[in-house]
Amino acid sequence: MEINIVFRIAAVGILVAVLHQVLMRAGREEQAMLTTLAGLVVVLFWVIQYISQLFDTVQTLFQL
């Protein structure tokens, strides 16, 4: 696994946390929730590729 993906996920997490706090303080709770959800979706798209590679590796390892 590349260490680069860990830094990208951390950066998205920090950015989403800051945006969430700013929007909550401004009284825009709905936009804060949507921002958090969008950050989660972006990270899941990145992680799904690695999960797929893991399943392929396990499948070839056990010759299923």
PQR file of N, CA, C, O and H, with PARSE charges and radii, in Angstrom:
ATOM      1  N   MET A   1       0.843  -1.180   0.000 -0.4000 1.5000
ATOM      2  CA  MET A   1       0.000   0.000   0.000 -0.0000 2.0000
ATOM      3  C   MET A   1       0.884   1.238   0.000  0.5500 1.7000
ATOM      4  O   MET A   1       1.907   1.292   0.681 -0.5500 1.4000
ATOM      5  N   GLU A   2       0.482   2.191  -0.749 -0.4000 1.5000
ATOM      6  CA  GLU A   2       1.232   3.425  -0.826 -0.0000 2.0000
ATOM      7  C   GLU A   2       0.939   4.290   0.401  0.5500 1.7000
ATOM      8  O   GLU A   2      -0.202   4.368   0.857 -0.5500 1.4000
ATOM      9  H   GLU A   2      -0.350   2.146  -1.303  0.4000 1.0000
ATOM     10  N   ILE A   3       1.967   4.930   0.922 -0.4000 1.5000
ATOM     11  CA  ILE A   3       1.778   5.828   2.062 -0.0000 2.0000
ATOM     12  C   ILE A   3       1.072   7.104   1.622  0.5500 1.7000
ATOM     13  O   ILE A   3       0.502   7.826   2.439 -0.5500 1.4000
ATOM     14  H   ILE A   3       2.894   4.867   0.552  0.4000 1.0000
ATOM     15  N   ASN A   4       1.117   7.370   0.317 -0.4000 1.5000
ATOM     16  CA  ASN A   4       0.489   8.567  -0.239 -0.0000 2.0000
ATOM     17  C   ASN A   4      -1.014   8.591   0.031  0.5500 1.7000
ATOM     18  O   ASN A   4      -1.573   9.654   0.304 -0.5500 1.4000
ATOM     19  H   ASN A   4       1.580   6.784  -0.347  0.4000 1.0000
ATOM     20  N   ILE A   5      -1.665   7.452  -0.041 -0.4000 1.5000
ATOM     21  CA  ILE A   5      -3.114   7.403   0.172 -0.0000 2.0000
ATOM     22  C   ILE A   5      -3.466   7.759   1.609  0.5500 1.7000
ATOM     23  O   ILE A   5      -4.514   8.354   1.860 -0.5500 1.4000
ATOM     24  H   ILE A   5      -1.212   6.589  -0.262  0.4000 1.0000
ATOM     25  N   VAL A   6      -2.605   7.401   2.554 -0.4000 1.5000
ATOM     26  CA  VAL A   6      -2.862   7.725   3.956 -0.0000 2.0000
ATOM     27  C   VAL A   6      -2.836   9.239   4.157  0.5500 1.7000
ATOM     28  O   VAL A   6      -3.676   9.792   4.867 -0.5500 1.4000
ATOM     29  H   VAL A   6      -1.753   6.917   2.350  0.4000 1.0000
ATOM     30  N   PHE A   7      -1.871   9.899   3.529 -0.4000 1.5000
ATOM     31  CA  PHE A   7      -1.789  11.349   3.644 -0.0000 2.0000
ATOM     32  C   PHE A   7      -2.959  12.032   2.957  0.5500 1.7000
ATOM     33  O   PHE A   7      -3.456  13.050   3.439 -0.5500 1.4000
ATOM     34  H   PHE A   7      -1.189   9.450   2.952  0.4000 1.0000
ATOM     35  N   ARG A   8      -3.401  11.479   1.836 -0.4000 1.5000
ATOM     36  CA  ARG A   8      -4.555  12.057   1.139 -0.0000 2.0000
ATOM     37  C   ARG A   8      -5.820  11.932   1.983  0.5500 1.7000
ATOM     38  O   ARG A   8      -6.610  12.873   2.061 -0.5500 1.4000
ATOM     39  H   ARG A   8      -2.998  10.652   1.445  0.4000 1.0000
ATOM     40  N   ILE A   9      -6.014  10.777   2.614 -0.4000 1.5000
ATOM     41  CA  ILE A   9      -7.187  10.576   3.461 -0.0000 2.0000
ATOM     42  C   ILE A   9      -7.132  11.508   4.662  0.5500 1.7000
ATOM     43  O   ILE A   9      -8.147  12.086   5.051 -0.5500 1.4000
ATOM     44  H   ILE A   9      -5.373  10.013   2.551  0.4000 1.0000
ATOM     45  N   ALA A  10      -5.946  11.656   5.252 -0.4000 1.5000
ATOM     46  CA  ALA A  10      -5.802  12.566   6.394 -0.0000 2.0000
ATOM     47  C   ALA A  10      -6.089  14.007   5.990  0.5500 1.7000
ATOM     48  O   ALA A  10      -6.729  14.744   6.740 -0.5500 1.4000
ATOM     49  H   ALA A  10      -5.121  11.186   4.936  0.4000 1.0000
ATOM     50  N   ALA A  11      -5.626  14.414   4.821 -0.4000 1.5000
ATOM     51  CA  ALA A  11      -5.866  15.779   4.358 -0.0000 2.0000
ATOM     52  C   ALA A  11      -7.356  16.026   4.142  0.5500 1.7000
ATOM     53  O   ALA A  11      -7.875  17.077   4.517 -0.5500 1.4000
ATOM     54  H   ALA A  11      -5.106  13.815   4.212  0.4000 1.0000
ATOM     55  N   VAL A  12      -8.037  15.065   3.541 -0.4000 1.5000
ATOM     56  CA  VAL A  12      -9.478  15.210   3.340 -0.0000 2.0000
ATOM     57  C   VAL A  12     -10.189  15.265   4.688  0.5500 1.7000
ATOM     58  O   VAL A  12     -11.122  16.048   4.867 -0.5500 1.4000
ATOM     59  H   VAL A  12      -7.615  14.211   3.237  0.4000 1.0000
ATOM     60  N   GLY A  13      -9.759  14.446   5.626 -0.4000 1.5000
ATOM     61  CA  GLY A  13     -10.368  14.453   6.956 -0.0000 2.0000
ATOM     62  C   GLY A  13     -10.210  15.784   7.662  0.5500 1.7000
ATOM     63  O   GLY A  13     -11.161  16.291   8.258 -0.5500 1.4000
ATOM     64  H   GLY A  13      -9.002  13.810   5.480  0.4000 1.0000
ATOM     65  N   ILE A  14      -9.025  16.351   7.599 -0.4000 1.5000
ATOM     66  CA  ILE A  14      -8.787  17.652   8.233 -0.0000 2.0000
ATOM     67  C   ILE A  14      -9.606  18.736   7.549  0.5500 1.7000
ATOM     68  O   ILE A  14     -10.220  19.567   8.218 -0.5500 1.4000
ATOM     69  H   ILE A  14      -8.252  15.940   7.115  0.4000 1.0000
ATOM     70  N   LEU A  15      -9.619  18.731   6.226 -0.4000 1.5000
ATOM     71  CA  LEU A  15     -10.380  19.731   5.482 -0.0000 2.0000
ATOM     72  C   LEU A  15     -11.875  19.638   5.778  0.5500 1.7000
ATOM     73  O   LEU A  15     -12.536  20.658   5.972 -0.5500 1.4000
ATOM     74  H   LEU A  15      -9.120  18.056   5.683  0.4000 1.0000
ATOM     75  N   VAL A  16     -12.399  18.437   5.813 -0.4000 1.5000
ATOM     76  CA  VAL A  16     -13.818  18.245   6.088 -0.0000 2.0000
ATOM     77  C   VAL A  16     -14.140  18.667   7.520  0.5500 1.7000
ATOM     78  O   VAL A  16     -15.184  19.271   7.766 -0.5500 1.4000
ATOM     79  H   VAL A  16     -11.862  17.608   5.656  0.4000 1.0000
ATOM     80  N   ALA A  17     -13.259  18.356   8.459 -0.4000 1.5000
ATOM     81  CA  ALA A  17     -13.502  18.746   9.851 -0.0000 2.0000
ATOM     82  C   ALA A  17     -13.541  20.263  10.001  0.5500 1.7000
ATOM     83  O   ALA A  17     -14.396  20.792  10.711 -0.5500 1.4000
ATOM     84  H   ALA A  17     -12.411  17.865   8.259  0.4000 1.0000
ATOM     85  N   VAL A  18     -12.636  20.960   9.348 -0.4000 1.5000
ATOM     86  CA  VAL A  18     -12.616  22.422   9.424 -0.0000 2.0000
ATOM     87  C   VAL A  18     -13.862  23.009   8.772  0.5500 1.7000
ATOM     88  O   VAL A  18     -14.504  23.893   9.339 -0.5500 1.4000
ATOM     89  H   VAL A  18     -11.941  20.530   8.771  0.4000 1.0000
ATOM     90  N   LEU A  19     -14.204  22.520   7.589 -0.4000 1.5000
ATOM     91  CA  LEU A  19     -15.412  23.015   6.915 -0.0000 2.0000
ATOM     92  C   LEU A  19     -16.665  22.737   7.739  0.5500 1.7000
ATOM     93  O   LEU A  19     -17.567  23.572   7.813 -0.5500 1.4000
ATOM     94  H   LEU A  19     -13.682  21.801   7.129  0.4000 1.0000
ATOM     95  N   HIS A  20     -16.714  21.570   8.352 -0.4000 1.5000
ATOM     96  CA  HIS A  20     -17.862  21.211   9.181 -0.0000 2.0000
ATOM     97  C   HIS A  20     -18.014  22.191  10.343  0.5500 1.7000
ATOM     98  O   HIS A  20     -19.114  22.673  10.612 -0.5500 1.4000
ATOM     99  H   HIS A  20     -15.981  20.892   8.292  0.4000 1.0000
ATOM    100  N   GLN A  21     -16.921  22.483  11.022 -0.4000 1.5000
ATOM    101  CA  GLN A  21     -16.981  23.411  12.151 -0.0000 2.0000
ATOM    102  C   GLN A  21     -17.384  24.814  11.708  0.5500 1.7000
ATOM    103  O   GLN A  21     -18.197  25.463  12.366 -0.5500 1.4000
ATOM    104  H   GLN A  21     -16.027  22.091  10.803  0.4000 1.0000
ATOM    105  N   VAL A  22     -16.824  25.282  10.605 -0.4000 1.5000
ATOM    106  CA  VAL A  22     -17.156  26.618  10.110 -0.0000 2.0000
ATOM    107  C   VAL A  22     -18.636  26.708   9.743  0.5500 1.7000
ATOM    108  O   VAL A  22     -19.310  27.679  10.085 -0.5500 1.4000
ATOM    109  H   VAL A  22     -16.164  24.754  10.071  0.4000 1.0000
ATOM    110  N   LEU A  23     -19.126  25.700   9.054 -0.4000 1.5000
ATOM    111  CA  LEU A  23     -20.532  25.715   8.654 -0.0000 2.0000
ATOM    112  C   LEU A  23     -21.467  25.581   9.850  0.5500 1.7000
ATOM    113  O   LEU A  23     -22.534  26.195   9.865 -0.5500 1.4000
ATOM    114  H   LEU A  23     -18.578  24.911   8.776  0.4000 1.0000
ATOM    115  N   MET A  24     -21.090  24.796  10.845 -0.4000 1.5000
ATOM    116  CA  MET A  24     -21.922  24.661  12.040 -0.0000 2.0000
ATOM    117  C   MET A  24     -21.986  25.980  12.798  0.5500 1.7000
ATOM    118  O   MET A  24     -23.050  26.359  13.287 -0.5500 1.4000
ATOM    119  H   MET A  24     -20.224  24.298  10.833  0.4000 1.0000
ATOM    120  N   ARG A  25     -20.876  26.674  12.900 -0.4000 1.5000
ATOM    121  CA  ARG A  25     -20.845  27.971  13.601 -0.0000 2.0000
ATOM    122  C   ARG A  25     -21.653  29.025  12.837  0.5500 1.7000
ATOM    123  O   ARG A  25     -22.188  29.956  13.438 -0.5500 1.4000
ATOM    124  H   ARG A  25     -20.012  26.366  12.503  0.4000 1.0000
ATOM    125  N   ALA A  26     -21.740  28.877  11.525 -0.4000 1.5000
ATOM    126  CA  ALA A  26     -22.502  29.818  10.713 -0.0000 2.0000
ATOM    127  C   ALA A  26     -23.993  29.482  10.702  0.5500 1.7000
ATOM    128  O   ALA A  26     -24.793  30.212  10.117 -0.5500 1.4000
ATOM    129  H   ALA A  26     -21.305  28.121  11.036  0.4000 1.0000
ATOM    130  N   GLY A  27     -24.363  28.382  11.347 -0.4000 1.5000
ATOM    131  CA  GLY A  27     -25.773  28.006  11.398 -0.0000 2.0000
ATOM    132  C   GLY A  27     -26.251  27.251  10.181  0.5500 1.7000
ATOM    133  O   GLY A  27     -27.453  27.184   9.925 -0.5500 1.4000
ATOM    134  H   GLY A  27     -23.714  27.788  11.823  0.4000 1.0000
ATOM    135  N   ARG A  28     -25.337  26.687   9.432 -0.4000 1.5000
ATOM    136  CA  ARG A  28     -25.713  25.939   8.229 -0.0000 2.0000
ATOM    137  C   ARG A  28     -25.446  24.444   8.457  0.5500 1.7000
ATOM    138  O   ARG A  28     -24.514  23.858   7.906 -0.5500 1.4000
ATOM    139  H   ARG A  28     -24.360  26.742   9.639  0.4000 1.0000
ATOM    140  N   GLU A  29     -26.301  23.865   9.289 -0.4000 1.5000
ATOM    141  CA  GLU A  29     -26.120  22.469   9.677 -0.0000 2.0000
ATOM    142  C   GLU A  29     -26.286  21.506   8.505  0.5500 1.7000
ATOM    143  O   GLU A  29     -25.582  20.500   8.418 -0.5500 1.4000
ATOM    144  H   GLU A  29     -27.058  24.341   9.736  0.4000 1.0000
ATOM    145  N   GLU A  30     -27.222  21.817   7.603 -0.4000 1.5000
ATOM    146  CA  GLU A  30     -27.463  20.920   6.468 -0.0000 2.0000
ATOM    147  C   GLU A  30     -26.256  20.874   5.534  0.5500 1.7000
ATOM    148  O   GLU A  30     -25.870  19.801   5.071 -0.5500 1.4000
ATOM    149  H   GLU A  30     -27.794  22.634   7.674  0.4000 1.0000
ATOM    150  N   GLN A  31     -25.666  22.021   5.259 -0.4000 1.5000
ATOM    151  CA  GLN A  31     -24.473  22.042   4.400 -0.0000 2.0000
ATOM    152  C   GLN A  31     -23.299  21.359   5.084  0.5500 1.7000
ATOM    153  O   GLN A  31     -22.477  20.725   4.423 -0.5500 1.4000
ATOM    154  H   GLN A  31     -25.979  22.893   5.635  0.4000 1.0000
ATOM    155  N   ALA A  32     -23.215  21.485   6.416 -0.4000 1.5000
ATOM    156  CA  ALA A  32     -22.136  20.823   7.158 -0.0000 2.0000
ATOM    157  C   ALA A  32     -22.262  19.304   7.032  0.5500 1.7000
ATOM    158  O   ALA A  32     -21.267  18.605   6.840 -0.5500 1.4000
ATOM    159  H   ALA A  32     -23.883  21.999   6.953  0.4000 1.0000
ATOM    160  N   MET A  33     -23.490  18.803   7.143 -0.4000 1.5000
ATOM    161  CA  MET A  33     -23.695  17.372   7.012 -0.0000 2.0000
ATOM    162  C   MET A  33     -23.386  16.898   5.593  0.5500 1.7000
ATOM    163  O   MET A  33     -22.779  15.844   5.411 -0.5500 1.4000
ATOM    164  H   MET A  33     -24.298  19.371   7.299  0.4000 1.0000
ATOM    165  N   LEU A  34     -23.800  17.668   4.593 -0.4000 1.5000
ATOM    166  CA  LEU A  34     -23.529  17.298   3.203 -0.0000 2.0000
ATOM    167  C   LEU A  34     -22.028  17.329   2.901  0.5500 1.7000
ATOM    168  O   LEU A  34     -21.531  16.501   2.137 -0.5500 1.4000
ATOM    169  H   LEU A  34     -24.293  18.525   4.740  0.4000 1.0000
ATOM    170  N   THR A  35     -21.318  18.268   3.490 -0.4000 1.5000
ATOM    171  CA  THR A  35     -19.867  18.336   3.313 -0.0000 2.0000
ATOM    172  C   THR A  35     -19.198  17.097   3.895  0.5500 1.7000
ATOM    173  O   THR A  35     -18.307  16.510   3.280 -0.5500 1.4000
ATOM    174  H   THR A  35     -21.721  18.940   4.111  0.4000 1.0000
ATOM    175  N   THR A  36     -19.638  16.708   5.085 -0.4000 1.5000
ATOM    176  CA  THR A  36     -19.095  15.504   5.714 -0.0000 2.0000
ATOM    177  C   THR A  36     -19.400  14.271   4.872  0.5500 1.7000
ATOM    178  O   THR A  36     -18.535  13.414   4.686 -0.5500 1.4000
ATOM    179  H   THR A  36     -20.362  17.185   5.585  0.4000 1.0000
ATOM    180  N   LEU A  37     -20.601  14.180   4.372 -0.4000 1.5000
ATOM    181  CA  LEU A  37     -20.989  13.044   3.534 -0.0000 2.0000
ATOM    182  C   LEU A  37     -20.182  13.000   2.242  0.5500 1.7000
ATOM    183  O   LEU A  37     -19.767  11.928   1.801 -0.5500 1.4000
ATOM    184  H   LEU A  37     -21.303  14.876   4.523  0.4000 1.0000
ATOM    185  N   ALA A  38     -19.960  14.160   1.639 -0.4000 1.5000
ATOM    186  CA  ALA A  38     -19.167  14.217   0.405 -0.0000 2.0000
ATOM    187  C   ALA A  38     -17.724  13.775   0.664  0.5500 1.7000
ATOM    188  O   ALA A  38     -17.144  13.051  -0.145 -0.5500 1.4000
ATOM    189  H   ALA A  38     -20.298  15.031   1.997  0.4000 1.0000
ATOM    190  N   GLY A  39     -17.148  14.204   1.779 -0.4000 1.5000
ATOM    191  CA  GLY A  39     -15.797  13.769   2.131 -0.0000 2.0000
ATOM    192  C   GLY A  39     -15.722  12.267   2.325  0.5500 1.7000
ATOM    193  O   GLY A  39     -14.757  11.632   1.900 -0.5500 1.4000
ATOM    194  H   GLY A  39     -17.619  14.792   2.437  0.4000 1.0000
ATOM    195  N   LEU A  40     -16.729  11.697   2.961 -0.4000 1.5000
ATOM    196  CA  LEU A  40     -16.773  10.257   3.166 -0.0000 2.0000
ATOM    197  C   LEU A  40     -16.856   9.507   1.840  0.5500 1.7000
ATOM    198  O   LEU A  40     -16.180   8.495   1.657 -0.5500 1.4000
ATOM    199  H   LEU A  40     -17.512  12.213   3.306  0.4000 1.0000
ATOM    200  N   VAL A  41     -17.668   9.989   0.929 -0.4000 1.5000
ATOM    201  CA  VAL A  41     -17.824   9.338  -0.382 -0.0000 2.0000
ATOM    202  C   VAL A  41     -16.512   9.384  -1.162  0.5500 1.7000
ATOM    203  O   VAL A  41     -16.128   8.396  -1.788 -0.5500 1.4000
ATOM    204  H   VAL A  41     -18.218  10.811   1.078  0.4000 1.0000
ATOM    205  N   VAL A  42     -15.833  10.513  -1.129 -0.4000 1.5000
ATOM    206  CA  VAL A  42     -14.555  10.642  -1.842 -0.0000 2.0000
ATOM    207  C   VAL A  42     -13.541   9.639  -1.307  0.5500 1.7000
ATOM    208  O   VAL A  42     -12.862   8.957  -2.074 -0.5500 1.4000
ATOM    209  H   VAL A  42     -16.145  11.316  -0.621  0.4000 1.0000
ATOM    210  N   VAL A  43     -13.447   9.557   0.014 -0.4000 1.5000
ATOM    211  CA  VAL A  43     -12.485   8.627   0.621 -0.0000 2.0000
ATOM    212  C   VAL A  43     -12.871   7.179   0.321  0.5500 1.7000
ATOM    213  O   VAL A  43     -11.997   6.346   0.080 -0.5500 1.4000
ATOM    214  H   VAL A  43     -13.998  10.111   0.637  0.4000 1.0000
ATOM    215  N   LEU A  44     -14.153   6.872   0.332 -0.4000 1.5000
ATOM    216  CA  LEU A  44     -14.584   5.501   0.027 -0.0000 2.0000
ATOM    217  C   LEU A  44     -14.237   5.110  -1.400  0.5500 1.7000
ATOM    218  O   LEU A  44     -13.861   3.964  -1.646 -0.5500 1.4000
ATOM    219  H   LEU A  44     -14.864   7.548   0.528  0.4000 1.0000
ATOM    220  N   PHE A  45     -14.355   6.037  -2.347 -0.4000 1.5000
ATOM    221  CA  PHE A  45     -13.970   5.727  -3.721 -0.0000 2.0000
ATOM    222  C   PHE A  45     -12.486   5.387  -3.808  0.5500 1.7000
ATOM    223  O   PHE A  45     -12.097   4.498  -4.565 -0.5500 1.4000
ATOM    224  H   PHE A  45     -14.661   6.968  -2.146  0.4000 1.0000
ATOM    225  N   TRP A  46     -11.654   6.089  -3.036 -0.4000 1.5000
ATOM    226  CA  TRP A  46     -10.220   5.792  -3.029 -0.0000 2.0000
ATOM    227  C   TRP A  46      -9.939   4.434  -2.403  0.5500 1.7000
ATOM    228  O   TRP A  46      -9.109   3.675  -2.903 -0.5500 1.4000
ATOM    229  H   TRP A  46     -11.970   6.811  -2.420  0.4000 1.0000
ATOM    230  N   VAL A  47     -10.629   4.129  -1.310 -0.4000 1.5000
ATOM    231  CA  VAL A  47     -10.344   2.909  -0.554 -0.0000 2.0000
ATOM    232  C   VAL A  47     -10.884   1.675  -1.262  0.5500 1.7000
ATOM    233  O   VAL A  47     -10.312   0.593  -1.132 -0.5500 1.4000
ATOM    234  H   VAL A  47     -11.303   4.746  -0.904  0.4000 1.0000
ATOM    235  N   ILE A  48     -11.968   1.815  -2.005 -0.4000 1.5000
ATOM    236  CA  ILE A  48     -12.568   0.664  -2.690 -0.0000 2.0000
ATOM    237  C   ILE A  48     -11.569   0.009  -3.645  0.5500 1.7000
ATOM    238  O   ILE A  48     -11.564  -1.214  -3.787 -0.5500 1.4000
ATOM    239  H   ILE A  48     -12.434   2.693  -2.111  0.4000 1.0000
ATOM    240  N   GLN A  49     -10.734   0.797  -4.291 -0.4000 1.5000
ATOM    241  CA  GLN A  49      -9.732   0.239  -5.195 -0.0000 2.0000
ATOM    242  C   GLN A  49      -8.769  -0.683  -4.446  0.5500 1.7000
ATOM    243  O   GLN A  49      -8.414  -1.752  -4.941 -0.5500 1.4000
ATOM    244  H   GLN A  49     -10.737   1.790  -4.176  0.4000 1.0000
ATOM    245  N   TYR A  50      -8.354  -0.267  -3.263 -0.4000 1.5000
ATOM    246  CA  TYR A  50      -7.428  -1.073  -2.477 -0.0000 2.0000
ATOM    247  C   TYR A  50      -8.103  -2.324  -1.911  0.5500 1.7000
ATOM    248  O   TYR A  50      -7.469  -3.373  -1.800 -0.5500 1.4000
ATOM    249  H   TYR A  50      -8.642   0.602  -2.860  0.4000 1.0000
ATOM    250  N   ILE A  51      -9.372  -2.220  -1.556 -0.4000 1.5000
ATOM    251  CA  ILE A  51     -10.113  -3.387  -1.078 -0.0000 2.0000
ATOM    252  C   ILE A  51     -10.260  -4.412  -2.201  0.5500 1.7000
ATOM    253  O   ILE A  51     -10.153  -5.616  -1.969 -0.5500 1.4000
ATOM    254  H   ILE A  51      -9.887  -1.368  -1.646  0.4000 1.0000
ATOM    255  N   SER A  52     -10.503  -3.931  -3.409 -0.4000 1.5000
ATOM    256  CA  SER A  52     -10.595  -4.820  -4.563 -0.0000 2.0000
ATOM    257  C   SER A  52      -9.276  -5.545  -4.800  0.5500 1.7000
ATOM    258  O   SER A  52      -9.263  -6.745  -5.072 -0.5500 1.4000
ATOM    259  H   SER A  52     -10.589  -2.953  -3.598  0.4000 1.0000
ATOM    260  N   GLN A  53      -8.177  -4.822  -4.697 -0.4000 1.5000
ATOM    261  CA  GLN A  53      -6.858  -5.453  -4.843 -0.0000 2.0000
ATOM    262  C   GLN A  53      -6.622  -6.493  -3.755  0.5500 1.7000
ATOM    263  O   GLN A  53      -6.042  -7.547  -4.015 -0.5500 1.4000
ATOM    264  H   GLN A  53      -8.188  -3.847  -4.476  0.4000 1.0000
ATOM    265  N   LEU A  54      -7.069  -6.199  -2.540 -0.4000 1.5000
ATOM    266  CA  LEU A  54      -6.920  -7.154  -1.439 -0.0000 2.0000
ATOM    267  C   LEU A  54      -7.681  -8.437  -1.728  0.5500 1.7000
ATOM    268  O   LEU A  54      -7.144  -9.526  -1.525 -0.5500 1.4000
ATOM    269  H   LEU A  54      -7.540  -5.343  -2.328  0.4000 1.0000
ATOM    270  N   PHE A  55      -8.924  -8.335  -2.200 -0.4000 1.5000
ATOM    271  CA  PHE A  55      -9.704  -9.524  -2.519 -0.0000 2.0000
ATOM    272  C   PHE A  55      -9.063 -10.324  -3.655  0.5500 1.7000
ATOM    273  O   PHE A  55      -9.055 -11.554  -3.615 -0.5500 1.4000
ATOM    274  H   PHE A  55      -9.360  -7.451  -2.365  0.4000 1.0000
ATOM    275  N   ASP A  56      -8.534  -9.644  -4.654 -0.4000 1.5000
ATOM    276  CA  ASP A  56      -7.853 -10.346  -5.739 -0.0000 2.0000
ATOM    277  C   ASP A  56      -6.619 -11.081  -5.231  0.5500 1.7000
ATOM    278  O   ASP A  56      -6.349 -12.207  -5.648 -0.5500 1.4000
ATOM    279  H   ASP A  56      -8.540  -8.645  -4.686  0.4000 1.0000
ATOM    280  N   THR A  57      -5.876 -10.453  -4.342 -0.4000 1.5000
ATOM    281  CA  THR A  57      -4.681 -11.084  -3.781 -0.0000 2.0000
ATOM    282  C   THR A  57      -5.044 -12.304  -2.951  0.5500 1.7000
ATOM    283  O   THR A  57      -4.390 -13.342  -3.055 -0.5500 1.4000
ATOM    284  H   THR A  57      -6.095  -9.538  -4.004  0.4000 1.0000
ATOM    285  N   VAL A  58      -6.082 -12.190  -2.129 -0.4000 1.5000
ATOM    286  CA  VAL A  58      -6.523 -13.322  -1.315 -0.0000 2.0000
ATOM    287  C   VAL A  58      -7.015 -14.450  -2.204  0.5500 1.7000
ATOM    288  O   VAL A  58      -6.758 -15.622  -1.929 -0.5500 1.4000
ATOM    289  H   VAL A  58      -6.613 -11.347  -2.045  0.4000 1.0000
ATOM    290  N   GLN A  59      -7.720 -14.097  -3.267 -0.4000 1.5000
ATOM    291  CA  GLN A  59      -8.232 -15.111  -4.188 -0.0000 2.0000
ATOM    292  C   GLN A  59      -7.096 -15.864  -4.880  0.5500 1.7000
ATOM    293  O   GLN A  59      -7.151 -17.088  -4.994 -0.5500 1.4000
ATOM    294  H   GLN A  59      -7.929 -13.145  -3.491  0.4000 1.0000
ATOM    295  N   THR A  60      -6.091 -15.166  -5.333 -0.4000 1.5000
ATOM    296  CA  THR A  60      -4.967 -15.852  -5.970 -0.0000 2.0000
ATOM    297  C   THR A  60      -4.115 -16.607  -4.966  0.5500 1.7000
ATOM    298  O   THR A  60      -3.529 -17.638  -5.297 -0.5500 1.4000
ATOM    299  H   THR A  60      -6.046 -14.172  -5.241  0.4000 1.0000
ATOM    300  N   LEU A  61      -4.041 -16.101  -3.736 -0.4000 1.5000
ATOM    301  CA  LEU A  61      -3.262 -16.774  -2.703 -0.0000 2.0000
ATOM    302  C   LEU A  61      -3.846 -18.138  -2.369  0.5500 1.7000
ATOM    303  O   LEU A  61      -3.114 -19.119  -2.238 -0.5500 1.4000
ATOM    304  H   LEU A  61      -4.517 -15.264  -3.467  0.4000 1.0000
ATOM    305  N   PHE A  62      -5.150 -18.198  -2.233 -0.4000 1.5000
ATOM    306  CA  PHE A  62      -5.803 -19.448  -1.905 -0.0000 2.0000
ATOM    307  C   PHE A  62      -6.318 -20.186  -3.125  0.5500 1.7000
ATOM    308  O   PHE A  62      -6.963 -21.226  -2.994 -0.5500 1.4000
ATOM    309  H   PHE A  62      -5.745 -17.401  -2.339  0.4000 1.0000
ATOM    310  N   GLN A  63      -6.045 -19.672  -4.289 -0.4000 1.5000
ATOM    311  CA  GLN A  63      -6.434 -20.269  -5.575 -0.0000 2.0000
ATOM    312  C   GLN A  63      -7.910 -20.622  -5.619  0.5500 1.7000
ATOM    313  O   GLN A  63      -8.288 -21.757  -5.907 -0.5500 1.4000
ATOM    314  H   GLN A  63      -5.520 -18.827  -4.396  0.4000 1.0000
ATOM    315  N   LEU A  64      -8.733 -19.627  -5.329 -0.4000 1.5000
ATOM    316  CA  LEU A  64     -10.184 -19.846  -5.322 -0.0000 2.0000
ATOM    317  C   LEU A  64     -10.780 -19.573  -6.687  0.5500 1.7000
ATOM    318  O   LEU A  64     -11.990 -19.706  -6.871 -0.5500 1.4000
ATOM    319  H   LEU A  64      -8.426 -18.704  -5.095  0.4000 1.0000
TER
END
